[in-house]
Amino acid sequence: MKVIVNNDEIQIFGGATAKDAIRRYFIQKGEKRTNNITIRDQWEHEIDSDAPLREGMIITFKINEEE
C-alpha cells in the first residue's frame, strides 16, 4: 500500500504501522534512524508508533531534540 511520510510517497506492506513506514522512509533516504521522534497524522494529531496505517494515509514526523 502507499502512504505519505513527510511529503514522500512510501510503498509499504498491508497492515503496516507508523513505525514501519518511518523505517521505510529512512531506508529510502539513506538516513540514520532515530527512536526519538513525534509522529502526527494528517490532522496534526499525535499518534503512537504502533498505530495501524491505511492506504493513502499521510503522516509526518519530527525528530525531537536530545536532552
C-alpha positions as CSV (number, residue, x, y, z in Angstrom):
1,M,0.0,0.0,0.0
2,K,1.1,3.6,-0.5
3,V,1.3,6.2,2.3
4,I,2.8,9.6,2.5
5,V,5.6,10.3,5.1
6,N,6.9,13.8,5.3
7,N,5.7,14.6,1.8
8,D,7.3,11.4,0.3
9,E,5.3,8.5,-1.1
10,I,6.3,5.2,0.6
11,Q,5.3,1.8,-0.6
12,I,4.7,-0.4,2.5
13,F,3.1,-3.8,3.2
14,G,-0.6,-4.0,4.2
15,G,-1.1,-4.0,8.0
16,A,2.0,-1.7,8.5
17,T,2.3,0.6,11.5
18,A,3.5,4.2,11.6
19,K,6.8,2.9,12.9
20,D,7.2,0.6,9.8
21,A,6.5,3.4,7.4
22,I,9.1,5.7,9.1
23,R,11.7,2.9,8.9
24,R,11.0,2.5,5.2
25,Y,11.3,6.3,4.8
26,F,14.7,6.3,6.5
27,I,15.9,3.4,4.3
28,Q,14.8,5.2,1.1
29,K,16.5,8.4,2.2
30,G,19.6,6.6,3.4
31,E,19.4,8.4,6.7
32,K,20.2,7.3,10.1
33,R,17.2,6.1,12.1
34,T,16.2,7.5,15.5
35,N,13.8,6.5,18.1
36,N,13.3,10.0,19.5
37,I,10.5,11.2,17.2
38,T,7.0,12.6,17.4
39,I,4.5,11.2,14.8
40,R,1.4,13.1,13.6
41,D,-1.5,12.2,11.3
42,Q,-2.7,14.5,8.5
43,W,-4.9,16.4,11.0
44,E,-1.9,17.1,13.2
45,H,-2.9,14.7,16.0
46,E,-0.1,12.9,17.7
47,I,-0.2,9.2,17.0
48,D,1.6,6.2,18.6
49,S,4.3,4.5,16.6
50,D,2.2,1.3,16.7
51,A,-0.8,3.0,15.1
52,P,-2.0,1.0,12.1
53,L,-1.9,2.7,8.7
54,R,-4.4,2.6,5.8
55,E,-3.9,3.1,2.1
56,G,-3.3,6.8,1.3
57,M,-2.7,7.9,4.9
58,I,-0.5,11.0,5.4
59,I,1.8,11.1,8.4
60,T,4.6,13.4,9.4
61,F,7.3,13.0,12.0
62,K,9.7,15.3,13.8
63,I,13.0,14.4,15.4
64,N,13.0,15.6,18.9
65,E,16.0,17.4,20.3
66,E,18.1,15.2,22.6
67,E,18.2,16.4,26.2
